[in-house]
Amino acid sequence: MQSTGWLNEARPSSHVLVAAGFSFLLCLALNQLILLFIHRMRPYDGGVTNLLIARSADPSFPSDHATATFAIAAAFLLHGMRRVGLGFVAAAMLVTFSRVYIGTHYASDVLGGALTGIIAAFAVRAVYREDTRVDRFVTGIL
């Protein structure tokens, strides 16, 4: 049975899935580097917001949630998966809004995180190419 065009796009190749995973890992590694230099207090610790969930032990900038969700969304968009990528962008925006709403982050924390995630996705796209020996090895494991 043949599927329609939008369903074909909804089924990413192994390469795209691996690229999204690498983008996720790289963005969180970049956040760890940033945390070596920036130690921003969370808004609830400064009395700016009322916290709606349990406290977090790590600094506020950048938001790991925003970083990860935008890295995955950007990876799909950069690999030509527009509908799926835009769906992930919508989810990433909801996640990042929620992080500010519940009082765990400033808006600049989630913007910085989104930027870090997008940068990571571009870096992975530039280095991890489809149908290379490395790609065939990694996707062959799946």
Buried (B, 14 or more C-beta within 10 A) or exposed (E): EEEEEEEEBEEBEBBBBBBBBBBBBBBBEBBEEBBEEEEBEBBBBEEEBEBEEEEBEEBBBBBBBBBBBBBBBBBBBBBEBEBBBEBBBEEBBEBBEBBBEBBBBBEBBBBBBBBBBBBBBBBBBEEBEBEEEEBEEBBEEE
